Amino acid sequence: MTQPPVPPALPTTWLARAKAWARRIQRDVVAVYHAARDPRTPWAARLLALLVAAYALSPIDLIPDFIPVLGYLDDLVLVPLGLLLVIRLLPADVLADARRQAALTLARPRSRAAAVAIVALWLAAVAASLWWWLRP
């Protein structure tokens, strides 16, 4: 009689659990970005996915990080809630493919071009908002 396989041990310390959670969030942010670019993704989920990925990957926060407690609260609450909503809206096959692509993306070296593109998008959004608000 053979023994059933032993599941991998879960992290036991709160720090190890927090690091594992942060890695899953990072993977899901990248997966949501890939899912937003997938043609099988419904348009509402695609739009929300782009917004969540842009906010999560952007160096600009709604509440700056130097404000005690509140500065990190948006990163700890808004991003996971946005990810949860997008993941619930995505078809299962799209999410599985996007997570596979995210794992490959995270294994590659980082690119500064993506950071420049995100900053450019935020600047364009701010400029468009100012134009709309200040127009006569």
BELHUNOR-V457357 format. One record per residue. N is the residue number from 1. OMEGA is omega in whole degrees, -180 to 180 (NA if undefined). NEAR is the number of other ideal C-beta (glycine too) atoms within 12 Angstrom. Layout:
# BELHUNOR-V457357
n | omega | near
N | OMEGA | NEAR
N | OMEGA | NEAR
This chain:
# BELHUNOR-V457357
n | omega | near
1 | -178 | 3
2 | 179 | 4
3 | 176 | 5
4 | -179 | 6
5 | 179 | 6
6 | 179 | 7
7 | 179 | 6
8 | -178 | 7
9 | 176 | 10
10 | 178 | 12
11 | -174 | 16
12 | -179 | 9
13 | -179 | 11
14 | 179 | 11
15 | 178 | 11
16 | 178 | 14
17 | 179 | 15
18 | 178 | 14
19 | 179 | 14
20 | 178 | 19
21 | 180 | 20
22 | 178 | 20
23 | 178 | 18
24 | 178 | 24
25 | 180 | 31
26 | 179 | 26
27 | -178 | 28
28 | 175 | 34
29 | 179 | 39
30 | 178 | 33
31 | 178 | 36
32 | 176 | 45
33 | 179 | 35
34 | 180 | 33
35 | 179 | 39
36 | -179 | 35
37 | -178 | 22
38 | -179 | 28
39 | 179 | 13
40 | -178 | 20
41 | 176 | 29
42 | -173 | 19
43 | 180 | 14
44 | 178 | 16
45 | 179 | 29
46 | 180 | 27
47 | 179 | 20
48 | 179 | 27
49 | 178 | 38
50 | 179 | 29
51 | -179 | 27
52 | 180 | 34
53 | 180 | 36
54 | 180 | 29
55 | -177 | 31
56 | -177 | 35
57 | -176 | 33
58 | 175 | 30
59 | -179 | 19
60 | 179 | 21
61 | 173 | 23
62 | 178 | 20
63 | -178 | 19
64 | -176 | 15
65 | -179 | 17
66 | 175 | 10
67 | -176 | 14
68 | 178 | 10
69 | -177 | 13
70 | -178 | 17
71 | 179 | 16
72 | -178 | 18
73 | 179 | 19
74 | 178 | 23
75 | -177 | 29
76 | -177 | 20
77 | -174 | 19
78 | -178 | 24
79 | 179 | 32
80 | 179 | 25
81 | 177 | 20
82 | 178 | 31
83 | -180 | 37
84 | 180 | 20
85 | 180 | 21
86 | -179 | 37
87 | 178 | 30
88 | -179 | 19
89 | -176 | 25
90 | 171 | 32
91 | -174 | 20
92 | -179 | 14
93 | 177 | 14
94 | 179 | 28
95 | 179 | 29
96 | 178 | 19
97 | -179 | 22
98 | 178 | 36
99 | 176 | 29
100 | 178 | 20
101 | 179 | 24
102 | 179 | 31
103 | 177 | 20
104 | 180 | 15
105 | -178 | 25
106 | 179 | 22
107 | -180 | 12
108 | 174 | 12
109 | -178 | 9
110 | 180 | 12
111 | 177 | 12
112 | -180 | 10
113 | 179 | 11
114 | 178 | 21
115 | 179 | 17
116 | 180 | 15
117 | -180 | 18
118 | 179 | 25
119 | 179 | 19
120 | 177 | 18
121 | 179 | 23
122 | 179 | 23
123 | 177 | 17
124 | 178 | 15
125 | 178 | 20
126 | 180 | 16
127 | 179 | 14
128 | 178 | 14
129 | 178 | 13
130 | 178 | 12
131 | -180 | 12
132 | -177 | 11
133 | -175 | 10
134 | -178 | 9
135 | -177 | 8
136 | NA | 5
